[in-house]
């Protein structure tokens, strides 16, 4: 029975798991989107979301904590300068996991993990849907324009 065991060990030792999650987090911060397995993405979400929350308060202490987890100066700089500015008003849920096809070699569940505020495709779709008109409204507007326009033919009564 696995009562109270909430951490997915991912079949690795503690040091290997820590290094794996650190490298995945650095890749996610640098590239804003990574492809990985669903199990690793769910473990990474628990690893990186508290770091992003800490990055909202730009203090020396929080930068040192982030560096202790990530071990990469460039990733810490991007986390505190760019990412924290974009997620400043968001109360949580900084990452998104989109499931994809199974991996060919071992049929593992694959997914794409991305930072929510950096998804240019979905942000572009949201803008497009707000300005897009439906077919029904176009027909209605052209029909009402035809009815409202006075006819140029003289009527005989």
C-alpha positions as CSV (number, residue, x, y, z in Angstrom):
1,X,0.0,0.0,0.0
2,X,1.2,3.5,-0.8
3,X,-0.6,5.5,1.9
4,X,0.9,9.0,2.3
5,X,3.5,8.6,-0.5
6,X,2.8,11.7,-2.6
7,X,6.2,12.1,-4.3
8,X,6.7,10.3,-7.6
9,X,10.2,8.9,-7.3
10,X,10.4,8.4,-11.1
11,X,12.5,5.2,-10.6
12,X,15.6,7.2,-9.6
13,X,17.7,7.8,-6.5
14,X,17.1,11.1,-4.6
15,X,20.2,12.8,-6.1
16,X,19.4,11.7,-9.6
17,X,15.8,12.9,-9.3
18,X,17.0,16.2,-7.9
19,X,19.4,16.7,-10.9
20,X,16.7,15.6,-13.4
21,X,14.1,18.1,-12.0
22,X,16.7,20.8,-11.9
23,X,17.7,20.3,-15.5
24,X,14.1,20.1,-16.7
25,X,13.3,23.3,-14.8
26,X,16.3,25.1,-16.3
27,X,15.2,24.0,-19.8
28,X,11.6,25.1,-19.2
29,X,12.7,28.6,-18.0
30,X,15.2,29.1,-20.9
31,X,13.0,27.7,-23.7
32,X,9.5,28.3,-22.2
33,X,8.3,25.0,-23.6
34,X,9.6,21.4,-23.3
35,X,8.5,17.9,-24.4
36,X,8.7,15.2,-21.8
37,X,6.8,12.4,-20.3
38,X,3.6,13.0,-18.3
39,X,5.1,11.6,-15.1
40,X,8.1,13.9,-15.3
41,X,6.0,16.9,-16.2
42,X,3.7,16.4,-13.1
43,X,6.8,16.0,-10.9
44,X,8.3,19.1,-12.5
45,X,5.2,21.1,-11.8
46,X,5.5,20.6,-8.1
47,X,9.2,21.5,-8.3
48,X,9.0,24.7,-10.4
49,X,5.7,26.4,-9.3
50,X,7.0,27.3,-5.8
51,X,10.2,28.7,-7.4
52,X,8.1,30.9,-9.7
53,X,6.1,32.1,-6.7
54,X,9.4,32.9,-4.8
55,X,10.6,34.8,-7.9
56,X,7.8,37.3,-7.4
57,X,9.6,38.8,-4.5
58,X,13.0,39.8,-5.9
59,X,15.2,39.6,-2.8
60,X,18.7,38.3,-2.3
61,X,17.3,35.4,-0.2
62,X,14.8,34.3,-2.8
63,X,17.5,34.5,-5.5
64,X,19.8,32.3,-3.4
65,X,17.0,29.7,-2.8
66,X,16.3,29.6,-6.6
67,X,20.0,29.2,-7.4
68,X,20.2,26.4,-4.8
69,X,17.5,24.5,-6.8
70,X,18.5,25.4,-10.3
71,X,22.3,25.7,-10.2
72,X,22.2,28.0,-13.3
73,X,22.9,31.7,-13.2
74,X,21.3,32.5,-16.5
75,X,18.1,30.6,-15.6
76,X,17.8,32.4,-12.3
77,X,18.3,35.8,-14.1
78,X,15.6,35.0,-16.6
79,X,13.3,33.6,-13.9
80,X,13.5,36.8,-11.8
81,X,13.6,39.4,-14.6
82,X,11.3,38.1,-17.3
83,X,9.1,35.3,-15.9
84,X,8.3,37.0,-12.6
85,X,7.3,40.2,-14.4
86,X,4.9,38.3,-16.6
87,X,3.3,36.2,-13.8
88,X,3.1,39.0,-11.3
89,X,-0.7,39.2,-11.2
90,X,-1.3,35.5,-11.6
91,X,-2.2,33.7,-8.2
92,X,-0.8,30.3,-9.3
93,X,-0.9,27.8,-12.1
94,X,2.1,29.0,-14.0
95,X,2.5,25.9,-16.1
96,X,0.3,24.0,-18.6
97,X,0.6,20.3,-19.5
98,X,-0.7,19.4,-23.0
99,X,-0.8,15.6,-23.6
100,X,0.5,14.4,-26.9
101,X,0.9,11.0,-28.7
102,X,2.7,8.0,-27.1
103,X,6.4,7.7,-27.6
104,X,7.3,5.3,-30.4
105,X,10.0,3.3,-28.6
106,X,8.4,2.4,-25.3
107,X,4.8,3.8,-25.7
108,X,5.3,6.2,-22.8
109,X,2.7,9.0,-22.4
110,X,4.3,12.2,-23.8
111,X,3.3,15.8,-23.2
112,X,4.3,19.3,-23.9
113,X,4.9,21.5,-20.8
114,X,4.9,25.2,-21.1
115,X,4.8,28.4,-19.1
116,X,1.2,29.7,-19.4
117,X,2.0,33.4,-20.2
118,X,4.5,32.6,-22.9
119,X,2.2,30.6,-25.2
120,X,2.0,32.8,-28.3
121,X,-0.2,30.4,-30.2
122,X,-3.0,30.3,-27.6
123,X,-2.7,34.1,-27.0
124,X,-3.0,34.7,-30.7
125,X,-6.0,32.4,-30.9
126,X,-7.7,34.3,-28.0
127,X,-7.2,37.6,-29.9
128,X,-8.5,36.1,-33.1
129,X,-11.6,34.6,-31.5
130,X,-12.6,38.0,-30.0
131,X,-12.4,39.8,-33.4
132,X,-13.8,36.9,-35.5
133,X,-17.4,37.2,-36.6
134,X,-19.7,34.3,-37.1
135,X,-21.3,33.4,-40.4
136,X,-24.8,34.0,-38.9
137,X,-24.0,37.5,-37.8
138,X,-22.6,38.4,-41.3
139,X,-25.7,37.2,-43.0
140,X,-27.8,39.1,-40.6
141,X,-25.8,42.3,-41.1
142,X,-25.9,42.1,-44.9
143,X,-29.6,41.3,-44.9
144,X,-30.4,44.2,-42.7
145,X,-28.3,46.5,-44.8
146,X,-30.2,45.5,-47.9
147,X,-33.6,46.0,-46.2
148,X,-32.5,49.4,-44.8
149,X,-31.2,50.7,-48.1
150,X,-33.8,52.4,-50.2
151,X,-34.4,50.9,-53.6
152,X,-33.5,52.9,-56.6
153,X,-36.4,51.6,-58.7
154,X,-39.5,53.8,-58.8
155,X,-42.6,52.1,-57.5
156,X,-45.8,52.4,-59.3
157,X,-48.9,52.6,-57.2
